[in-house]
Amino acid sequence: MTSTFLILAEAAHGGEHAEATLLGLGAEGWVYVGITLFFLIAIFKVKAHKQIIASLDAQIAETRRSLDEAKTIRTEAEALLASAKAQQKASAKDAKGIIAHAAHEAEAIIAKAEADTADLVARRAKMAQDKIAAAERSAVEALRAQTAAAAAGAAQSLISATHTAKADKGLVDEAIAGL
């Protein structure tokens, strides 16, 4: 498009290349002046640089706050993790203690049951021995009684067979004389 404008401008001036100037500046110079004025006005009048710096500072501060908050959260998370690990270790230790205690109690119960069983067997054996001894004494007494009765019966029959009334009188007299 620029080239068409230049061609038209050359045709209007008779082929010579003439450029419009104002105060000694061509179009390109005025563009530079305009841009420079724009930046100067933006910097000094509107104070855009301060706004840009303030905006950047605000973003930096927000980023720092976010980083500090992230560090705080991370520290808290690490503390919670350490606490959870400590609780897990304590729980594992407690569980081992409970298991050991339960095993000890089970062993004690088994030992007591074995002792009680041995005591019960000993008492039952003692009772059986006492019953056997009582039965033996009873049998011995019954046997003695039967023996005594049989001996007395045998002696009576032997005495009655061998002694007569005459022999008895002699024995009685002898016994009286001995008194």
C-alpha positions, 0 to 999 in steps of 0.5 A: 500500500505504501508503494502505491502511495509513493507511486501516486505521489511521484506521479503528482510531482512529476516523477520526482520524489518529494517527501512532506516535512513539517518542522524539518521532520518527515513522517517517520520522524513524527512517528518517533516523536509521537511514540516518544511523547506517548511514553513521556506522557505515560511515564510522567503524567499518568505515572504508568511505570509506578502502576506497572511497578505497583502491579508487579510488586503486588504480584510478587507479594502475592507470590511470596505469600503463596510460597510462604503459605505453601512452606507453612502447609508443607511444614505442618504436613511434615509435622503431621506425617511425623506425628502419624509415623510416631503414633503408628510406631507407638501403636505397633509397640502397644500391639506387641505389648498387648500380644505379649501380655495375652501370651503371658496370661495364656501361659499362666492360665495353662500352667494354672489349669495344669496345676489344678488338673494335677491337684485334682488327679492327686486328690482323686487318687488320694480319695481312691486310695483312702476308699481302697484302704477303708475297704481293705480294713473292712475286709480284714475286720470281716475276715477276722470276725469270720475267723474268730467266729470259725475259731470259736465254733471250732474250739467249741466243737473241739472242746465239746467233743473232747471234754466231758462233764467230769473233765470240766469239773476237774478244770473248774476245781483247778481254776478255783484252787488257783485263785 
